[in-house]
Amino acid sequence: MPKILVVEDQPSVVAIVRYHLENAGFDGLFAGDVEEAWRHIVQEQPDVAVLDIKLPGSDGWSLLEKIRGDGRFRHLPVVVLTGLLEPDIADRASSLGAEYLSKPFAASALLSKIKNLVPATSNGKAGSAHATPAPSALTSEIGVVSIGVVMLLDGYRIEGNVHLPPELGRFSDAWESVMRDHREFVPVTSCRVLASDEDTTIATPSFIEVRKSHIRAVFPMDITS
């Protein structure tokens, strides 16, 4: 299973990326700063690294330069993430042999970049224990679509977006596949939490995780509108 190192200090981003990596069949490694990331690189030897530029302490550029300066890891594929609006970021990433993706980003865009980088690494790593999925299989594994839903819970309801496998034609089949996987929580983005018996908004978080056992019913947004 290909190992993907994600260096990111925002818990909401980590939770979303973790969810999609696991669904795609990747082994996710996570670090919140450069020191922890370097330990993962040395000990775990990931197939691809995804680096946020803005990190506590040393920034992502310092880690990328360290990677490129070490003969053991200089060919490690890297994707740079940043919400900074500096015009030279893409050029700097390219000069250091890295892909670039700006925040906010679609999970499908990040997974597409990772998918394109993984085969060359896994096939070329001497003594690698990872098996690289066939491109067609990997493509089907990482395909997800974002669907607006309404979740009914005891005392309140949640409106937001969930990510479901598109190969299951009916909403009920796709939702059932999510409820049966090994995770205890369902990630929901762009949320609105309301009292169940009225339209009073309680909160509008950009991301939450809902415990599956608390969900009493769920509907596609277009059915309830």
MDAnalysis code that builds the backbone (N, CA, C; Angstrom):
import MDAnalysis as mda
import numpy as np

u = mda.Universe.empty(675, n_residues=225, atom_resindex=np.repeat(np.arange(225), 3), trajectory=True)
u.add_TopologyAttr("name", ["N", "CA", "C"] * 225)
u.add_TopologyAttr("resid", np.arange(1, 226))
u.add_TopologyAttr("resname", ["MET", "PRO", "LYS", "ILE", "LEU", "VAL", "VAL", "GLU", "ASP", "GLN", "PRO", "SER", "VAL", "VAL", "ALA", "ILE", "VAL", "ARG", "TYR", "HIS", "LEU", "GLU", "ASN", "ALA", "GLY", "PHE", "ASP", "GLY", "LEU", "PHE", "ALA", "GLY", "ASP", "VAL", "GLU", "GLU", "ALA", "TRP", "ARG", "HIS", "ILE", "VAL", "GLN", "GLU", "GLN", "PRO", "ASP", "VAL", "ALA", "VAL", "LEU", "ASP", "ILE", "LYS", "LEU", "PRO", "GLY", "SER", "ASP", "GLY", "TRP", "SER", "LEU", "LEU", "GLU", "LYS", "ILE", "ARG", "GLY", "ASP", "GLY", "ARG", "PHE", "ARG", "HIS", "LEU", "PRO", "VAL", "VAL", "VAL", "LEU", "THR", "GLY", "LEU", "LEU", "GLU", "PRO", "ASP", "ILE", "ALA", "ASP", "ARG", "ALA", "SER", "SER", "LEU", "GLY", "ALA", "GLU", "TYR", "LEU", "SER", "LYS", "PRO", "PHE", "ALA", "ALA", "SER", "ALA", "LEU", "LEU", "SER", "LYS", "ILE", "LYS", "ASN", "LEU", "VAL", "PRO", "ALA", "THR", "SER", "ASN", "GLY", "LYS", "ALA", "GLY", "SER", "ALA", "HIS", "ALA", "THR", "PRO", "ALA", "PRO", "SER", "ALA", "LEU", "THR", "SER", "GLU", "ILE", "GLY", "VAL", "VAL", "SER", "ILE", "GLY", "VAL", "VAL", "MET", "LEU", "LEU", "ASP", "GLY", "TYR", "ARG", "ILE", "GLU", "GLY", "ASN", "VAL", "HIS", "LEU", "PRO", "PRO", "GLU", "LEU", "GLY", "ARG", "PHE", "SER", "ASP", "ALA", "TRP", "GLU", "SER", "VAL", "MET", "ARG", "ASP", "HIS", "ARG", "GLU", "PHE", "VAL", "PRO", "VAL", "THR", "SER", "CYS", "ARG", "VAL", "LEU", "ALA", "SER", "ASP", "GLU", "ASP", "THR", "THR", "ILE", "ALA", "THR", "PRO", "SER", "PHE", "ILE", "GLU", "VAL", "ARG", "LYS", "SER", "HIS", "ILE", "ARG", "ALA", "VAL", "PHE", "PRO", "MET", "ASP", "ILE", "THR", "SER"])
u.atoms.positions = np.array([
    [0.846, -1.191, 0.000],
    [0.000, 0.000, 0.000],
    [0.888, 1.251, 0.000],
    [0.745, 2.134, -0.977],
    [1.581, 3.343, -1.032],
    [1.407, 4.227, 0.199],
    [2.528, 4.757, 0.690],
    [2.507, 5.631, 1.855],
    [2.526, 7.091, 1.414],
    [1.589, 7.870, 1.928],
    [1.501, 9.287, 1.605],
    [1.698, 10.087, 2.883],
    [2.747, 10.905, 2.908],
    [2.989, 11.776, 4.057],
    [2.297, 13.111, 3.835],
    [1.482, 13.532, 4.803],
    [0.787, 14.820, 4.745],
    [1.291, 15.677, 5.897],
    [1.886, 16.814, 5.568],
    [2.414, 17.724, 6.580],
    [1.497, 18.938, 6.632],
    [0.640, 18.978, 7.639],
    [-0.427, 19.974, 7.724],
    [-0.791, 20.150, 9.186],
    [-0.964, 21.413, 9.632],
    [-1.254, 21.659, 11.038],
    [-2.712, 22.036, 11.306],
    [-3.552, 22.092, 10.282],
    [-4.966, 22.414, 10.489],
    [-5.769, 21.117, 10.631],
    [-6.348, 20.859, 11.804],
    [-7.058, 19.596, 12.038],
    [-8.174, 19.319, 11.035],
    [-8.906, 20.354, 10.610],
    [-10.009, 20.131, 9.668],
    [-9.498, 19.636, 8.322],
    [-8.378, 20.200, 7.861],
    [-7.789, 19.752, 6.593],
    [-7.263, 18.333, 6.732],
    [-6.608, 18.044, 7.858],
    [-6.074, 16.700, 8.095],
    [-7.195, 15.664, 8.069],
    [-8.318, 15.973, 8.720],
    [-9.427, 15.020, 8.789],
    [-9.989, 14.716, 7.406],
    [-10.151, 15.742, 6.583],
    [-10.691, 15.536, 5.236],
    [-9.719, 14.741, 4.383],
    [-8.436, 15.115, 4.417],
    [-7.440, 14.419, 3.601],
    [-7.294, 12.963, 4.053],
    [-7.292, 12.753, 5.372],
    [-7.200, 11.380, 5.890],
    [-8.344, 10.516, 5.362],
    [-9.544, 11.075, 5.409],
    [-10.729, 10.339, 4.939],
    [-10.578, 9.907, 3.488],
    [-10.138, 10.838, 2.632],
    [-10.040, 10.525, 1.206],
    [-8.859, 9.617, 0.894],
    [-7.757, 9.758, 1.605],
    [-6.630, 8.852, 1.394],
    [-7.007, 7.423, 1.742],
    [-7.684, 7.246, 2.863],
    [-8.092, 5.901, 3.266],
    [-9.070, 5.302, 2.278],
    [-10.018, 6.111, 1.799],
    [-10.966, 5.619, 0.800],
    [-10.277, 5.230, -0.492],
    [-9.160, 5.889, -0.806],
    [-8.434, 5.634, -2.043],
    [-7.467, 4.468, -1.923],
    [-7.351, 3.883, -0.746],
    [-6.456, 2.749, -0.573],
    [-5.020, 3.124, -0.266],
    [-4.779, 4.355, 0.209],
    [-3.445, 4.789, 0.575],
    [-3.232, 4.651, 2.084],
    [-1.974, 4.516, 2.480],
    [-1.585, 4.519, 3.882],
    [-1.134, 5.940, 4.230],
    [-1.936, 6.678, 4.995],
    [-1.633, 8.063, 5.296],
    [-0.747, 8.215, 6.527],
    [0.288, 9.026, 6.398],
    [1.143, 9.416, 7.512],
    [0.938, 10.911, 7.718],
    [0.863, 11.367, 8.961],
    [0.511, 12.762, 9.204],
    [1.473, 13.400, 10.201],
    [1.857, 14.638, 9.893],
    [2.761, 15.400, 10.752],
    [2.280, 16.842, 10.793],
    [2.470, 17.485, 11.966],
    [2.020, 18.866, 12.124],
    [3.122, 19.890, 12.035],
    [4.387, 19.423, 11.926],
    [5.495, 20.355, 11.803],
    [6.654, 19.684, 11.077],
    [7.690, 20.458, 10.800],
    [8.801, 19.965, 9.988],
    [9.568, 18.853, 10.699],
    [9.795, 19.005, 11.988],
    [10.561, 17.996, 12.733],
    [9.873, 16.634, 12.703],
    [8.575, 16.634, 12.960],
    [7.825, 15.378, 12.939],
    [7.791, 14.799, 11.529],
    [7.653, 15.660, 10.532],
    [7.621, 15.206, 9.145],
    [8.939, 14.530, 8.758],
    [10.060, 15.123, 9.171],
    [11.356, 14.550, 8.815],
    [11.539, 13.170, 9.443],
    [11.048, 12.987, 10.669],
    [11.113, 11.660, 11.294],
    [10.350, 10.632, 10.476],
    [9.159, 11.004, 9.976],
    [8.381, 10.092, 9.137],
    [9.143, 9.763, 7.847],
    [9.764, 10.777, 7.255],
    [10.481, 10.561, 5.996],
    [11.626, 9.571, 6.183],
    [12.381, 9.750, 7.246],
    [13.536, 8.885, 7.506],
    [13.092, 7.475, 7.895],
    [12.078, 7.377, 8.745],
    [11.689, 6.074, 9.279],
    [10.736, 5.309, 8.365],
    [9.811, 6.028, 7.723],
    [8.763, 5.371, 6.944],
    [9.017, 5.385, 5.432],
    [9.864, 6.298, 4.968],
    [10.173, 6.434, 3.543],
    [8.898, 6.454, 2.677],
    [8.109, 7.518, 2.802],
    [6.844, 7.598, 2.056],
    [7.068, 7.653, 0.553],
    [6.023, 7.323, -0.193],
    [6.076, 7.346, -1.655],
    [5.822, 8.737, -2.213],
    [5.026, 9.529, -1.502],
    [4.719, 10.904, -1.903],
    [4.585, 11.735, -0.625],
    [5.012, 12.990, -0.680],
    [4.827, 13.908, 0.446],
    [3.969, 15.085, 0.004],
    [3.032, 15.475, 0.858],
    [2.177, 16.636, 0.633],
    [2.487, 17.638, 1.734],
    [3.012, 18.811, 1.360],
    [3.511, 19.768, 2.352],
    [2.719, 21.061, 2.322],
    [2.224, 21.473, 3.488],
    [1.699, 22.831, 3.618],
    [2.889, 23.761, 3.841],
    [2.857, 24.929, 3.230],
    [3.965, 25.867, 3.373],
    [3.952, 26.544, 4.735],
    [2.771, 26.941, 5.183],
    [2.667, 27.676, 6.454],
    [2.495, 26.690, 7.598],
    [3.597, 26.477, 8.350],
    [3.609, 25.537, 9.452],
    [4.162, 26.226, 10.699],
    [3.862, 25.707, 11.879],
    [4.471, 26.279, 13.079],
    [5.980, 26.035, 13.086],
    [6.756, 27.036, 13.477],
    [8.211, 26.890, 13.449],
    [8.740, 27.015, 12.035],
    [9.595, 26.102, 11.639],
    [10.131, 26.116, 10.271],
    [9.014, 25.876, 9.275],
    [9.086, 26.550, 8.114],
    [8.008, 26.405, 7.138],
    [8.259, 25.235, 6.189],
    [7.259, 25.000, 5.324],
    [7.344, 23.878, 4.400],
    [8.478, 23.986, 3.398],
    [8.868, 25.222, 3.045],
    [9.988, 25.387, 2.108],
    [11.268, 24.798, 2.684],
    [11.479, 25.001, 3.989],
    [12.698, 24.472, 4.593],
    [12.721, 22.950, 4.540],
    [11.552, 22.335, 4.726],
    [11.484, 20.881, 4.636],
    [11.737, 20.414, 3.205],
    [11.139, 21.093, 2.239],
    [11.329, 20.717, 0.842],
    [12.801, 20.836, 0.447],
    [13.448, 21.910, 0.876],
    [14.871, 22.088, 0.570],
    [15.724, 21.010, 1.248],
    [15.330, 20.608, 2.452],
    [16.052, 19.541, 3.150],
    [15.904, 18.212, 2.412],
    [14.699, 17.950, 1.924],
    [14.449, 16.731, 1.157],
    [15.321, 16.706, -0.095],
    [15.335, 17.820, -0.826],
    [16.082, 17.874, -2.082],
    [17.600, 17.845, -1.841],
    [18.025, 18.241, -0.635],
    [19.449, 18.245, -0.335],
    [19.973, 16.941, 0.233],
    [19.075, 15.977, 0.469],
    [19.484, 14.688, 1.027],
    [19.433, 13.635, -0.077],
    [20.557, 12.992, -0.334],
    [20.634, 12.029, -1.422],
    [19.678, 10.865, -1.311],
    [19.239, 10.561, -0.096],
    [18.311, 9.440, 0.083],
    [16.907, 9.767, -0.398],
    [16.538, 11.054, -0.352],
    [15.142, 11.419, -0.586],
    [14.965, 12.482, -1.670],
    [16.031, 12.836, -2.355],
    [15.947, 13.977, -3.275],
    [14.966, 13.751, -4.417],
    [14.646, 12.493, -4.706],
    [13.698, 12.207, -5.786],
    [12.276, 11.941, -5.278],
    [12.054, 12.171, -3.988],
    [10.706, 11.977, -3.429],
    [9.729, 12.953, -4.072],
    [8.644, 12.472, -4.687],
    [7.640, 13.382, -5.251],
    [6.953, 14.191, -4.150],
    [6.783, 15.471, -4.380],
    [6.213, 16.364, -3.376],
    [5.124, 17.228, -4.010],
    [4.025, 17.398, -3.267],
    [2.973, 18.344, -3.640],
    [2.958, 19.440, -2.585],
    [3.090, 20.683, -3.003],
    [3.089, 21.829, -2.101],
    [1.674, 22.401, -2.009],
    [1.199, 22.606, -0.777],
    [-0.109, 23.230, -0.537],
    [0.094, 24.583, 0.119],
    [-0.674, 25.575, -0.295],
    [-0.595, 26.863, 0.384],
    [-1.810, 27.722, 0.065],
    [-2.213, 28.513, 1.058],
    [-3.257, 29.508, 0.849],
    [-2.676, 30.890, 0.653],
    [-1.346, 31.002, 0.628],
    [-0.689, 32.288, 0.439],
    [-0.862, 32.770, -0.999],
    [-1.052, 34.049, -1.168],
    [-1.289, 34.617, -2.500],
    [-0.027, 35.311, -3.014],
    [1.058, 34.599, -3.033],
    [2.314, 35.145, -3.534],
    [2.548, 34.637, -4.958],
    [2.829, 35.531, -5.901],
    [2.892, 35.129, -7.312],
    [4.022, 34.172, -7.654],
    [5.080, 34.127, -6.832],
    [6.225, 33.297, -7.186],
    [6.179, 31.908, -6.558],
    [5.082, 31.562, -5.849],
    [5.032, 30.272, -5.161],
    [5.093, 29.112, -6.149],
    [4.301, 29.183, -7.218],
    [4.290, 28.095, -8.193],
    [5.672, 27.930, -8.831],
    [6.331, 29.056, -9.133],
    [7.660, 28.982, -9.740],
    [8.667, 28.389, -8.766],
    [8.576, 28.781, -7.508],
    [9.514, 28.254, -6.517],
    [9.310, 26.756, -6.323],
    [8.043, 26.323, -6.266],
    [7.763, 24.892, -6.134],
    [8.331, 24.130, -7.323],
    [8.121, 24.666, -8.528],
    [8.618, 24.012, -9.738],
    [10.142, 23.920, -9.734],
    [10.799, 24.985, -9.264],
    [12.264, 24.986, -9.242],
    [12.824, 23.950, -8.283],
    [12.009, 23.566, -7.292],
    [12.423, 22.542, -6.332],
    [11.836, 21.174, -6.681],
    [11.317, 21.064, -7.904],
    [10.819, 19.782, -8.384],
    [9.555, 19.309, -7.708],
    [8.665, 20.240, -7.342],
    [7.436, 19.883, -6.638],
    [6.210, 20.321, -7.422],
    [5.119, 19.583, -7.254],
    [3.817, 19.989, -7.758],
    [3.264, 21.073, -6.831],
    [2.234, 21.793, -7.309],
    [1.688, 22.904, -6.526],
    [0.167, 22.856, -6.566],
    [-0.456, 23.101, -5.404],
    [-1.916, 23.157, -5.316],
    [-2.282, 24.242, -4.315],
    [-3.153, 25.171, -4.734],
    [-3.523, 26.286, -3.863],
    [-4.733, 25.924, -3.013],
    [-4.780, 26.487, -1.809],
    [-5.939, 26.344, -0.928],
    [-6.924, 27.477, -1.189],
    [-8.245, 27.188, -1.057],
    [-8.838, 25.874, -0.801],
    [-8.752, 24.988, -2.038],
    [-8.647, 23.686, -1.840],
    [-8.504, 22.765, -2.961],
    [-9.567, 21.676, -2.860],
    [-9.893, 21.098, -4.005],
    [-10.812, 19.963, -4.026],
    [-10.023, 18.701, -3.699],
    [-10.595, 17.839, -2.878],
    [-9.915, 16.592, -2.530],
    [-9.601, 15.776, -3.777],
    [-10.498, 15.827, -4.762],
    [-10.268, 15.070, -6.000],
    [-9.039, 15.572, -6.740],
    [-8.768, 16.890, -6.664],
    [-7.584, 17.446, -7.327],
    [-6.314, 16.954, -6.651],
    [-6.303, 16.930, -5.328],
    [-5.128, 16.439, -4.601],
    [-4.911, 14.958, -4.879],
    [-5.977, 14.165, -4.830],
    [-5.847, 12.735, -5.080],
    [-5.373, 12.450, -6.498],
    [-5.813, 13.268, -7.449],
    [-5.371, 13.093, -8.829],
    [-3.864, 13.301, -8.946],
    [-3.350, 14.333, -8.272],
    [-1.898, 14.572, -8.295],
    [-1.152, 13.418, -7.638],
    [-1.643, 12.948, -6.508],
    [-0.997, 11.839, -5.812],
    [-1.011, 10.589, -6.686],
    [-2.156, 10.309, -7.300],
    [-2.273, 9.125, -8.159],
    [-1.251, 9.157, -9.286],
    [-1.037, 10.340, -9.855],
    [-0.086, 10.458, -10.959],
    [1.362, 10.331, -10.500],
    [1.622, 10.600, -9.224],
    [2.987, 10.534, -8.711],
    [3.341, 9.171, -8.128],
    [2.361, 8.456, -7.603],
    [2.631, 7.201, -6.909],
    [3.253, 6.109, -7.785],
    [2.756, 5.827, -8.997],
    [3.299, 4.684, -9.739],
    [4.793, 4.746, -9.976],
    [5.309, 5.925, -10.355],
    [6.738, 6.048, -10.628],
    [7.552, 5.781, -9.374],
    [7.046, 6.217, -8.224],
    [7.795, 6.014, -6.983],
    [7.759, 4.569, -6.537],
    [6.574, 3.989, -6.504],
    [6.448, 2.633, -5.982],
    [7.173, 1.629, -6.865],
    [7.106, 1.833, -8.189],
    [7.764, 0.896, -9.089],
    [9.268, 1.040, -9.057],
    [9.741, 2.272, -8.757],
    [11.168, 2.494, -8.854],
    [11.914, 2.353, -7.555],
    [11.213, 2.200, -6.430],
    [11.883, 2.145, -5.134],
    [12.481, 0.775, -4.926],
    [13.794, 0.715, -4.764],
    [14.467, -0.558, -4.561],
    [14.012, -1.168, -3.248],
    [13.664, -2.471, -3.328],
    [13.270, -3.173, -2.119],
    [11.940, -2.729, -1.558],
    [11.129, -2.002, -2.316],
    [9.859, -1.517, -1.792],
    [8.926, -2.672, -1.518],
    [8.202, -2.581, -0.403],
    [7.221, -3.605, -0.061],
    [5.840, -3.215, -0.516],
    [5.725, -2.039, -1.159],
    [4.407, -1.556, -1.559],
    [4.048, -2.109, -2.930],
    [2.799, -2.480, -3.093],
    [2.301, -2.881, -4.406],
    [1.542, -1.719, -4.987],
    [1.859, -1.338, -6.210],
    [1.188, -0.212, -6.845],
    [-0.090, -0.677, -7.511],
    [-1.245, -0.090, -7.180],
    [-2.489, -0.489, -7.824],
    [-2.443, -0.194, -9.313],
    [-3.148, -0.991, -10.073],
    [-3.258, -0.707, -11.506],
    [-3.958, 0.623, -11.681],
    [-3.577, 1.446, -12.694],
    [-4.170, 2.771, -12.849],
    [-5.685, 2.753, -12.886],
    [-6.275, 1.784, -13.585],
    [-7.731, 1.769, -13.685],
    [-8.373, 1.507, -12.339],
    [-7.753, 0.608, -11.541],
    [-8.309, 0.314, -10.228],
    [-8.183, 1.505, -9.312],
    [-7.035, 2.168, -9.356],
    [-6.817, 3.315, -8.496],
    [-7.776, 4.436, -8.832],
    [-8.023, 4.651, -10.115],
    [-8.950, 5.702, -10.520],
    [-10.338, 5.456, -9.955],
    [-10.781, 4.198, -10.001],
    [-12.115, 3.922, -9.489],
    [-12.150, 4.053, -7.976],
    [-10.994, 3.729, -7.318],
    [-10.982, 3.831, -5.867],
    [-11.084, 5.264, -5.393],
    [-10.469, 6.217, -6.098],
    [-10.436, 7.572, -5.572],
    [-11.595, 8.431, -6.049],
    [-12.464, 7.850, -6.891],
    [-13.570, 8.649, -7.377],
    [-14.606, 8.892, -6.289],
    [-14.889, 10.139, -5.981],
    [-15.932, 10.496, -5.038],
    [-16.645, 11.725, -5.560],
    [-17.895, 11.872, -5.142],
    [-18.645, 13.058, -5.519],
    [-19.178, 13.709, -4.251],
    [-19.306, 15.018, -4.284],
    [-19.831, 15.769, -3.154],
    [-21.331, 15.961, -3.338],
    [-22.103, 15.581, -2.318],
    [-23.565, 15.648, -2.385],
    [-24.082, 16.379, -1.152],
    [-25.003, 17.314, -1.367],
    [-25.635, 18.007, -0.255],
    [-26.660, 17.107, 0.419],
    [-26.597, 17.025, 1.737],
    [-27.515, 16.161, 2.474],
    [-28.074, 16.890, 3.694],
    [-29.173, 16.349, 4.195],
    [-29.740, 16.753, 5.479],
    [-29.705, 15.533, 6.390],
    [-29.042, 15.655, 7.544],
    [-28.984, 14.581, 8.522],
    [-29.888, 14.939, 9.703],
    [-30.730, 14.017, 10.088],
    [-31.592, 14.207, 11.252],
    [-30.998, 13.480, 12.448],
    [-30.779, 14.220, 13.529],
    [-30.261, 13.666, 14.767],
    [-31.233, 14.017, 15.892],
    [-31.011, 13.504, 17.076],
    [-31.897, 13.806, 18.201],
    [-31.775, 15.270, 18.585],
    [-32.841, 16.053, 18.356],
    [-32.882, 17.436, 18.795],
    [-32.376, 18.455, 17.794],
    [-31.726, 18.017, 16.728],
    [-31.237, 18.979, 15.733],
    [-30.986, 18.281, 14.408],
    [-30.722, 19.079, 13.405],
    [-30.398, 18.529, 12.097],
    [-29.166, 19.238, 11.540],
    [-28.497, 18.566, 10.609],
    [-27.276, 19.097, 9.998],
    [-27.450, 19.097, 8.494],
    [-27.195, 20.246, 7.886],
    [-27.165, 20.356, 6.434],
    [-25.715, 20.576, 6.013],
    [-25.286, 19.889, 4.975],
    [-23.905, 20.047, 4.519],
    [-23.591, 19.093, 3.389],
    [-22.316, 19.002, 3.059],
    [-21.859, 18.159, 1.951],
    [-21.110, 16.948, 2.469],
    [-21.428, 15.781, 1.907],
    [-20.675, 14.559, 2.191],
    [-20.130, 14.031, 0.876],
    [-19.119, 13.179, 0.969],
    [-18.462, 12.649, -0.227],
    [-18.804, 11.171, -0.362],
    [-19.418, 10.823, -1.491],
    [-19.920, 9.474, -1.708],
    [-19.322, 8.883, -2.985],
    [-19.221, 7.546, -3.061],
    [-18.689, 6.907, -4.264],
    [-19.670, 7.020, -5.425],
    [-19.242, 7.546, -6.586],
    [-20.162, 7.756, -7.699],
    [-20.531, 6.478, -8.441],
    [-19.746, 5.394, -8.245],
    [-20.029, 4.181, -9.007],
    [-21.310, 3.507, -8.544],
    [-21.828, 3.903, -7.360],
    [-23.099, 3.372, -6.890],
    [-24.191, 4.333, -7.318],
    [-25.028, 3.888, -8.232],
    [-25.944, 4.789, -8.915],
    [-26.974, 5.458, -8.031],
    [-27.471, 4.744, -7.020],
    [-28.512, 5.311, -6.168],
    [-27.908, 5.913, -4.907],
    [-28.517, 7.004, -4.445],
    [-28.044, 7.638, -3.217],
    [-28.078, 6.658, -2.052],
    [-29.137, 5.871, -1.951],
    [-29.272, 4.950, -0.816],
    [-28.130, 3.934, -0.787],
    [-27.719, 3.442, -1.967],
    [-26.619, 2.475, -2.016],
    [-25.295, 3.122, -1.628],
    [-25.066, 4.353, -2.137],
    [-23.819, 5.057, -1.824],
    [-23.746, 5.370, -0.330],
    [-24.858, 5.844, 0.246],
    [-24.860, 6.177, 1.666],
    [-24.652, 4.925, 2.514],
    [-25.265, 3.820, 2.116],
    [-25.100, 2.577, 2.865],
    [-23.638, 2.128, 2.876],
    [-22.935, 2.343, 1.766],
    [-21.521, 1.957, 1.710],
    [-20.689, 2.781, 2.678],
    [-21.061, 4.057, 2.862],
    [-20.364, 4.912, 3.825],
    [-20.654, 4.453, 5.247],
    [-21.896, 4.133, 5.542],
    [-22.281, 3.739, 6.898],
    [-21.685, 2.391, 7.298],
    [-21.345, 1.566, 6.298],
    [-20.818, 0.234, 6.606],
    [-19.300, 0.184, 6.675],
    [-18.614, 1.266, 6.309],
    [-17.163, 1.203, 6.372],
    [-16.712, 1.234, 7.839],
    [-15.402, 1.161, 8.080],
    [-14.892, 0.945, 9.435],
    [-14.840, 2.205, 10.289],
    [-15.156, 3.364, 9.722],
    [-15.048, 4.613, 10.478],
    [-16.276, 4.850, 11.354],
    [-16.045, 5.476, 12.514],
    [-17.147, 5.774, 13.421],
    [-17.839, 7.084, 13.083],
    [-17.171, 7.949, 12.293],
    [-17.695, 9.277, 12.019],
    [-17.825, 9.511, 10.510],
    [-18.748, 10.389, 10.144],
    [-18.917, 10.834, 8.763],
    [-18.471, 12.285, 8.666],
    [-17.452, 12.599, 7.837],
    [-17.042, 13.998, 7.668],
    [-18.094, 14.771, 6.864],
    [-18.404, 15.972, 7.304],
    [-19.361, 16.836, 6.619],
    [-18.734, 18.220, 6.471],
    [-18.792, 18.784, 5.273],
    [-18.216, 20.103, 5.030],
    [-19.315, 21.117, 4.714],
    [-18.962, 22.415, 4.831],
    [-19.898, 23.520, 4.551],
    [-21.211, 23.302, 5.300],
    [-21.137, 23.200, 6.600],
    [-22.267, 22.744, 7.413],
    [-23.146, 23.885, 7.934],
    [-24.377, 23.498, 8.227],
    [-25.289, 24.355, 8.978],
    [-26.010, 23.465, 9.979],
    [-25.894, 23.779, 11.262],
    [-26.536, 23.004, 12.321],
    [-27.761, 23.778, 12.786],
    [-28.938, 23.111, 12.765],
    [-30.195, 23.768, 13.102],
    [-30.955, 22.968, 14.140],
    [-31.809, 23.669, 14.901],
    [-32.731, 22.973, 15.792],
    [-33.698, 22.165, 14.940],
    [-34.045, 20.964, 15.378],
    [-34.824, 20.052, 14.535],
    [-36.239, 20.536, 14.267],
    [-36.817, 21.320, 15.185],
    [-38.209, 21.710, 15.037],
    [-38.395, 23.134, 14.518],
    [-37.285, 23.794, 14.122],
    [-37.407, 25.146, 13.597],
    [-36.201, 25.445, 12.717],
    [-36.178, 26.634, 12.102],
    [-35.088, 26.986, 11.194],
    [-34.027, 27.853, 11.860],
    [-33.944, 27.811, 13.171],
    [-32.923, 28.592, 13.874],
    [-31.556, 27.945, 13.701],
    [-30.602, 28.705, 13.155],
    [-29.254, 28.185, 12.950],
    [-28.479, 28.229, 14.258],
    [-27.919, 27.086, 14.654],
    [-27.143, 26.994, 15.887],
    [-25.673, 27.300, 15.616],
    [-25.158, 26.787, 14.488],
    [-23.749, 26.983, 14.152],
    [-23.555, 26.746, 12.662],
    [-22.465, 27.296, 12.109],
    [-22.149, 27.111, 10.690],
    [-20.674, 26.742, 10.532],
    [-20.259, 25.598, 11.050],
    [-18.848, 25.206, 10.924],
    [-18.512, 24.815, 9.481],
    [-17.263, 25.041, 9.088],
    [-16.840, 24.634, 7.747],
    [-16.630, 23.130, 7.661],
    [-16.407, 22.502, 8.818],
    [-16.172, 21.055, 8.825],
    [-16.542, 20.487, 10.188],
    [-17.252, 19.370, 10.190],
    [-17.500, 18.616, 11.419],
    [-17.483, 17.130, 11.090],
    [-17.343, 16.318, 12.114],
    [-17.482, 14.874, 11.978],
    [-18.683, 14.439, 12.818],
    [-19.608, 13.718, 12.187],
    [-20.837, 13.298, 12.850],
    [-20.743, 11.817, 13.173],
    [-20.966, 11.473, 14.434],
    [-20.919, 10.059, 14.817],
    [-22.063, 9.305, 14.135],
    [-21.736, 8.207, 13.480],
    [-22.736, 7.475, 12.698],
    [-23.902, 6.985, 13.552],
    [-23.610, 6.564, 14.780],
    [-24.663, 6.021, 15.634],
    [-25.691, 7.068, 16.047],
    [-25.367, 8.372, 15.864],
    [-26.292, 9.446, 16.232],
    [-27.216, 9.855, 15.090],
    [-26.941, 9.356, 13.889],
    [-27.734, 9.751, 12.724],
    [-29.003, 8.911, 12.663],
    [-30.168, 9.586, 12.710],
    [-31.449, 8.879, 12.672],
    [-31.962, 8.715, 11.245],
    [-31.667, 9.681, 10.386],
    [-32.101, 9.601, 8.996],
    [-31.254, 10.574, 8.184],
    [-31.180, 10.332, 6.879],
    [-30.428, 11.227, 6.000],
    [-31.123, 11.279, 4.653],
    [-31.131, 12.483, 4.041],
    [-31.794, 12.681, 2.756],
    [-30.900, 13.525, 1.857],
    [-30.924, 13.272, 0.551],
    [-30.250, 14.206, -0.368],
    [-30.910, 15.576, -0.269],
    [-30.137, 16.624, -0.381],
    [-30.640, 17.984, -0.203],
    [-31.776, 18.303, -1.174],
    [-31.677, 17.823, -2.428],
    [-32.680, 18.206, -3.413],
    [-34.035, 17.571, -3.130],
    [-34.049, 16.470, -2.378],
    [-35.317, 15.836, -2.044],
    [-36.057, 16.619, -0.968],
    [-35.305, 17.265, -0.073],
    [-35.943, 17.970, 1.037],
    [-36.285, 19.410, 0.708],
    [-35.767, 19.940, -0.411],
    [-35.995, 21.346, -0.737],
    [-37.349, 21.549, -1.394],
])
